Amino acid sequence: MPTRRDQTAPAENTVIIGLNACVITVTAETPQVLVVRRDGAAKAPATDALPFGPFEPVHHRTLEIGLRNLVQAQTRVLLGYVEQLYTFGDRGRHVLEPGEGPRVVSVGYLALTRVAADGAASGRWRSVYDFFPWEDWRLARPAMIDAMIRPRLEAWAQGGDNDARWDRACLCFGFDGLHWDEEKVLERYELIYEAGLALETRRDGRALPPSAPAAQDQARFGEAMQFDHRRILATGMGRLRAKLKYRPVVFEVMDAAFTLLDLQRTVEAISGIRLHKQNFRRLVETSGLVERTGKRTDKAGGRPAEQFRFRREVLRERPAPGVKVPLQRSGRN
């Protein structure tokens, strides 16, 4: 039985459950994220956001049903594969100024779809690399890492626990001969944010280190998103890159029939690294992930290429039927 004190609890103690969708597809060899345009907070310009909205327990039997409904309502995109990512509830993540209302705790989801056509006017597709330009290594190590990011992180490391900060930077960005781990998307973004390089750091009113760039230079470190949505997107991309290796999720964004080159380019688009062509084909064919359709296509020009389809029986045959990324990498083949 609620007490009178419970019934009159102040609004600032109220929590609203929100839903956020990180919807990914691949088109034209580019990982695309579904965004909506929302007005910013007071004195802030409109920015891209992930589809989001409140969970309505009266209308939504489950959180996932609520997510699918709100994405379809906002963008007309029907979701395929969906999995829960994380619950985002840090103070200040959604309400940017004191006294604006209750705390919003959002349940983030990763969703995959084959559809990349624009839906409603409020929904559109953007390249993931517009928000994380340092993550695309397919042609070469991005020049901005050594020209822009490293000097700023070196200066930031000098302003605190030098060794710990620099060790963290090296682990995230592969400095000083360390290996680049494509899965550390979130860790790299959080480092960029903490070092004052992200536009969101200044917008959120966080204390900026002396090494932080001027506001006009922060835009060079990727486009900002509303609230903490770039952090949610980083979480989703890191999860997706990791999951490629032990679950066949890549086929959720593939057409029913595809060539092995189509499959390789899709894996490369998501992982951000170029793969060795022959090693990749050998791995895919011997793993039982695909089977021949008996058809060929000449859509890429030149000699017709053999078409394949996902072999669903592999889900019953192996516990972790993912697309392992070959250790040997190369330039474009």
Backbone torsions as a table, in degrees:
resi	resn	phi	psi	omega
1	MET	NA	118.9	-179.2
2	PRO	-66.7	142.5	177.5
3	THR	-85.2	167.7	178.3
4	ARG	-61.3	-35.5	179.3
5	ARG	-64.7	-38.6	177.5
6	ASP	-63.4	-39.5	-176.2
7	GLN	-70.5	-22.0	-177.4
8	THR	-111.3	24.5	-179.9
9	ALA	-59.6	138.5	-178.1
10	PRO	-64.2	152.5	-175.7
11	ALA	-60.4	-29.0	-177.0
12	GLU	-68.3	-13.3	176.3
13	ASN	-91.3	1.3	-178.6
14	THR	-82.9	142.3	176.7
15	VAL	-120.0	130.3	175.6
16	ILE	-104.9	133.7	176.7
17	ILE	-90.1	121.2	177.8
18	GLY	-110.8	166.2	178.2
19	LEU	-126.7	133.2	178.3
20	ASN	-124.8	137.2	-178.4
21	ALA	-117.1	119.3	171.5
22	CYS	-98.1	93.1	-173.5
23	VAL	-99.2	120.2	-174.5
24	ILE	-118.5	139.8	167.3
25	THR	-140.4	176.9	176.8
26	VAL	-130.5	127.2	176.5
27	THR	-143.7	140.2	-178.7
28	ALA	52.3	42.0	178.3
29	GLU	58.9	32.2	179.7
30	THR	-132.8	128.7	173.8
31	PRO	-72.4	126.1	-175.8
32	GLN	-114.8	141.4	175.9
33	VAL	-116.4	139.4	179.2
34	LEU	-80.6	124.8	-179.0
35	VAL	-127.1	158.3	172.6
36	VAL	-124.0	153.4	-179.7
37	ARG	-99.5	121.2	-179.6
38	ARG	-125.3	148.2	173.9
39	ASP	-63.0	141.4	178.9
40	GLY	-76.7	179.1	175.5
41	ALA	-69.1	176.9	-179.5
42	ALA	-53.0	133.1	177.9
43	LYS	67.2	13.9	179.5
44	ALA	-119.3	140.5	179.7
45	PRO	-72.3	162.0	175.9
46	ALA	-66.0	139.7	179.5
47	THR	-136.2	163.3	176.5
48	ASP	-70.5	145.8	178.0
49	ALA	-137.5	156.9	168.7
50	LEU	-71.6	150.5	174.5
51	PRO	-55.6	129.9	-179.0
52	PHE	-152.8	160.7	178.8
53	GLY	-179.8	173.9	-177.6
54	PRO	-78.3	147.7	170.4
55	PHE	-77.8	128.2	-178.2
56	GLU	-112.6	95.8	-173.4
57	PRO	-61.3	-25.3	179.0
58	VAL	-69.9	-35.2	-175.0
59	HIS	-101.2	-23.3	-175.0
60	HIS	-109.4	114.9	-180.0
61	ARG	-67.7	-34.4	177.6
62	THR	-133.9	164.2	176.8
63	LEU	-63.0	-40.3	-178.0
64	GLU	-66.4	-39.7	176.4
65	ILE	-61.8	-41.6	177.1
66	GLY	-60.6	-41.4	179.2
67	LEU	-63.2	-48.1	-178.9
68	ARG	-60.7	-39.7	-179.5
69	ASN	-65.2	-44.0	-176.1
70	LEU	-71.1	-35.2	177.5
71	VAL	-65.8	-43.0	178.8
72	GLN	-64.7	-40.3	-179.7
73	ALA	-66.4	-38.6	-176.0
74	GLN	-82.2	-31.3	-170.7
75	THR	-130.1	-10.7	-175.6
76	ARG	65.9	17.9	177.2
77	VAL	-95.2	127.5	176.2
78	LEU	-90.2	125.8	-176.7
79	LEU	-83.4	146.7	173.0
80	GLY	-100.1	-102.7	-179.9
81	TYR	-67.3	133.3	178.2
82	VAL	-139.0	135.7	172.0
83	GLU	-143.9	148.0	-179.5
84	GLN	-74.9	137.1	-177.1
85	LEU	-95.2	-62.3	-167.6
86	TYR	-172.3	161.0	174.7
87	THR	-106.1	123.5	-175.7
88	PHE	-106.1	114.4	-175.1
89	GLY	-141.6	18.7	-179.2
90	ASP	-61.8	144.9	176.1
91	ARG	-61.2	133.1	179.2
92	GLY	87.5	-0.7	-177.4
93	ARG	-73.1	-25.2	-175.1
94	HIS	-123.9	-46.3	176.5
95	VAL	-94.8	116.7	-169.3
96	LEU	-89.0	-13.4	-179.1
97	GLU	-131.5	143.5	-178.5
98	PRO	-58.9	144.8	174.0
99	GLY	80.8	7.0	-177.6
100	GLU	-82.3	-13.4	-179.9
101	GLY	150.2	-169.5	-177.1
102	PRO	-71.8	160.5	176.3
103	ARG	-68.2	135.1	177.3
104	VAL	-106.9	117.0	176.3
105	VAL	-105.2	119.5	-174.5
106	SER	-108.5	137.6	173.1
107	VAL	-95.0	115.2	-178.4
108	GLY	-89.4	144.9	179.3
109	TYR	-129.5	144.6	167.9
110	LEU	-98.4	128.4	179.6
111	ALA	-131.2	145.2	179.6
112	LEU	-123.8	145.5	179.6
113	THR	-150.5	155.2	175.3
114	ARG	-88.7	-14.0	-173.5
115	VAL	-86.0	124.1	179.5
116	ALA	-122.2	10.7	177.7
117	ALA	-79.6	148.1	178.2
118	ASP	-62.5	143.0	178.2
119	GLY	-102.1	-119.1	178.8
120	ALA	-69.0	166.9	-177.6
121	ALA	-60.0	-27.4	-176.8
122	SER	-82.5	-9.7	-178.3
123	GLY	-114.3	137.1	176.4
124	ARG	-151.8	167.1	-177.4
125	TRP	-105.1	136.3	178.2
126	ARG	-128.0	148.3	175.0
127	SER	-65.7	132.9	176.6
128	VAL	-58.3	-32.3	-176.0
129	TYR	-76.1	-7.4	169.0
130	ASP	-66.1	-30.1	-177.3
131	PHE	-95.6	-24.6	179.2
132	PHE	-134.2	72.0	-173.6
133	PRO	-65.3	-18.4	179.9
134	TRP	-82.0	-3.5	-174.1
135	GLU	-90.6	-9.8	-175.5
136	ASP	-98.7	102.5	-178.5
137	TRP	-104.8	13.8	-171.1
138	ARG	-65.1	-36.0	178.0
139	LEU	-89.4	-40.2	-179.5
140	ALA	-174.0	171.2	172.8
141	ARG	-59.9	123.2	-177.8
142	PRO	-55.6	129.6	-176.7
143	ALA	-60.4	-29.0	-176.5
144	MET	-65.3	-22.0	-178.6
145	ILE	-63.2	-48.2	-179.3
146	ASP	-84.7	-31.1	-176.2
147	ALA	-82.0	-33.3	-172.7
148	MET	-119.2	-46.0	-172.6
149	ILE	-77.5	-47.3	-177.1
150	ARG	-59.1	-49.1	179.9
151	PRO	-59.1	-38.6	179.9
152	ARG	-67.8	-40.7	-180.0
153	LEU	-71.1	-32.6	175.2
154	GLU	-63.3	-43.0	178.7
155	ALA	-66.8	-39.1	178.2
156	TRP	-64.8	-40.1	-179.7
157	ALA	-62.9	-32.3	179.7
158	GLN	-69.5	-17.1	-176.2
159	GLY	-90.1	3.3	-178.6
160	GLY	-148.7	-137.3	175.7
161	ASP	-75.5	92.1	-169.9
162	ASN	-51.1	-52.5	-174.9
163	ASP	-65.0	-47.1	-177.3
164	ALA	-64.1	-43.4	-179.1
165	ARG	-65.1	-43.3	-177.4
166	TRP	-71.2	-36.8	175.9
167	ASP	-59.1	-41.4	179.3
168	ARG	-63.8	-43.0	179.1
169	ALA	-63.0	-41.8	-179.5
170	CYS	-64.9	-41.5	179.9
171	LEU	-65.6	-37.0	-177.7
172	CYS	-75.3	-44.5	-170.8
173	PHE	-107.7	3.9	176.6
174	GLY	70.2	32.3	176.9
175	PHE	-74.2	162.3	174.3
176	ASP	54.5	40.1	173.7
177	GLY	82.7	3.5	178.8
178	LEU	-77.3	159.5	-176.7
179	HIS	-75.8	138.1	172.8
180	TRP	-78.6	119.9	178.4
181	ASP	-102.4	107.7	-175.5
182	GLU	-63.8	-18.2	-178.1
183	GLU	-77.4	-15.6	-173.9
184	LYS	-83.0	43.1	-179.3
185	VAL	-63.5	-46.8	-179.1
186	LEU	-65.8	-45.1	-179.1
187	GLU	-59.6	-39.2	179.0
188	ARG	-68.4	-43.4	179.3
189	TYR	-64.0	-42.0	-180.0
190	GLU	-62.8	-34.5	176.3
191	LEU	-67.9	-43.8	176.8
192	ILE	-58.5	-42.6	179.9
193	TYR	-65.2	-49.5	-175.7
194	GLU	-64.5	-33.3	179.8
195	ALA	-80.2	0.7	176.7
196	GLY	80.1	17.6	-179.6
197	LEU	-88.2	-22.9	-177.2
198	ALA	-84.1	143.3	176.2
199	LEU	-57.6	-34.5	-178.1
200	GLU	-63.4	-29.0	-179.7
201	THR	-59.1	-48.0	179.7
202	ARG	-70.0	-42.5	-178.5
203	ARG	-61.8	-37.4	-177.9
204	ASP	-78.9	-1.2	177.9
205	GLY	76.8	19.7	178.3
206	ARG	-73.6	154.0	176.3
207	ALA	-67.3	126.4	-178.5
208	LEU	-93.5	133.1	175.7
209	PRO	-69.3	158.5	179.2
210	PRO	-57.4	-25.5	-178.1
211	SER	-81.0	-4.6	-177.5
212	ALA	-64.0	141.8	179.0
213	PRO	-74.4	166.9	174.2
214	ALA	-65.0	159.8	-175.2
215	ALA	-55.7	-41.3	-178.1
216	GLN	-67.8	-24.0	178.9
217	ASP	-84.7	-22.4	179.6
218	GLN	-63.2	-28.7	-179.9
219	ALA	-63.0	-19.4	179.8
220	ARG	-74.0	-13.1	-178.2
221	PHE	-100.0	38.4	177.8
222	GLY	94.2	150.1	-179.9
223	GLU	-71.9	145.9	177.0
224	ALA	-80.1	159.5	171.7
225	MET	-126.0	163.4	-178.2
226	GLN	-67.4	146.4	178.1
227	PHE	53.1	-132.4	178.6
228	ASP	-105.9	31.0	-173.0
229	HIS	-70.8	-25.8	176.1
230	ARG	-69.6	-32.7	175.1
231	ARG	-66.6	-40.1	178.2
232	ILE	-65.1	-41.5	177.6
233	LEU	-62.7	-41.3	177.6
234	ALA	-62.3	-39.8	177.4
235	THR	-62.0	-44.0	179.7
236	GLY	-65.0	-42.4	-179.3
237	MET	-68.2	-39.1	176.8
238	GLY	-62.6	-42.7	178.1
239	ARG	-63.1	-43.2	-177.8
240	LEU	-65.1	-43.5	179.4
241	ARG	-61.7	-39.6	178.6
242	ALA	-69.1	-40.7	-174.1
243	LYS	-70.1	-24.9	176.9
244	LEU	-52.8	-31.3	-169.9
245	LYS	-83.5	-18.2	-177.5
246	TYR	-132.5	-0.5	173.2
247	ARG	-138.4	145.3	-176.8
248	PRO	-80.2	46.8	-176.2
249	VAL	-69.2	-20.7	-179.1
250	VAL	-59.4	-29.1	-178.1
251	PHE	-72.8	-11.6	175.6
252	GLU	-70.6	-18.9	179.0
253	VAL	-111.5	4.5	179.8
254	MET	-94.9	153.3	169.3
255	ASP	-66.6	164.5	-178.9
256	ALA	-59.9	-37.4	177.1
257	ALA	-119.9	139.0	-174.9
258	PHE	-155.6	161.3	172.8
259	THR	-91.3	164.2	177.4
260	LEU	-66.1	-29.1	176.1
261	LEU	-68.5	-39.9	175.3
262	ASP	-57.0	-44.9	-178.7
263	LEU	-64.7	-43.8	179.6
264	GLN	-62.0	-45.7	-178.2
265	ARG	-64.8	-31.8	178.2
266	THR	-70.2	-44.1	176.8
267	VAL	-61.4	-41.4	179.1
268	GLU	-64.5	-41.0	-179.9
269	ALA	-59.7	-42.1	-178.4
270	ILE	-74.7	-45.6	-175.8
271	SER	-76.4	-22.9	179.5
272	GLY	79.1	12.2	179.7
273	ILE	-129.0	150.2	177.8
274	ARG	-87.5	138.0	-175.6
275	LEU	-110.1	155.2	177.1
276	HIS	-73.2	121.3	-170.2
277	LYS	-58.6	-52.3	-175.5
278	GLN	-68.4	-39.5	178.0
279	ASN	-62.0	-41.7	-179.3
280	PHE	-64.1	-46.5	-178.4
281	ARG	-63.2	-42.0	179.6
282	ARG	-62.8	-42.4	-179.2
283	LEU	-63.9	-45.8	-176.8
284	VAL	-66.0	-43.9	-176.6
285	GLU	-69.9	-36.5	-178.1
286	THR	-82.3	-13.5	-177.9
287	SER	-84.8	-10.5	-179.2
288	GLY	77.4	16.6	-178.7
289	LEU	-76.2	-29.0	-174.9
290	VAL	-128.7	163.2	174.9
291	GLU	-141.0	154.1	-177.2
292	ARG	-73.4	144.3	176.5
293	THR	-93.5	-15.7	-175.5
294	GLY	84.3	6.9	-179.0
295	LYS	-118.5	162.3	177.0
296	ARG	-129.6	158.5	179.0
297	THR	-135.3	145.5	176.4
298	ASP	-115.7	25.0	-175.6
299	LYS	-62.9	-26.0	-179.6
300	ALA	-88.9	-0.3	-176.6
301	GLY	83.0	165.5	-179.8
302	GLY	76.3	-154.2	-176.9
303	ARG	-69.2	134.5	179.8
304	PRO	-55.4	136.9	-178.0
305	ALA	-102.7	145.2	-179.5
306	GLU	-70.0	140.9	179.3
307	GLN	-101.5	146.3	179.9
308	PHE	-127.3	169.4	171.9
309	ARG	-139.5	161.1	178.4
310	PHE	-66.8	133.8	179.8
311	ARG	-97.3	99.7	-171.9
312	ARG	-68.2	-20.5	179.6
313	GLU	-60.9	-21.5	-178.1
314	VAL	-63.8	-23.5	179.6
315	LEU	-65.9	-27.9	178.3
316	ARG	-91.7	-15.9	-174.5
317	GLU	-91.5	-30.7	-174.8
318	ARG	-135.1	145.0	-178.9
319	PRO	-74.9	-23.8	-176.0
320	ALA	-138.6	70.6	-175.8
321	PRO	-86.0	65.8	179.4
322	GLY	-96.4	178.5	176.9
323	VAL	-97.0	91.7	-179.2
324	LYS	-62.1	136.3	178.8
325	VAL	-82.2	118.1	179.8
326	PRO	-57.9	143.6	-178.1
327	LEU	-66.9	-35.4	-179.5
328	GLN	-81.2	126.4	-179.4
329	ARG	-119.9	157.5	-178.0
330	SER	-148.4	178.0	172.9
331	GLY	-75.3	-173.6	-177.1
332	ARG	-61.2	132.7	179.4
333	ASN	-105.0	NA	NA
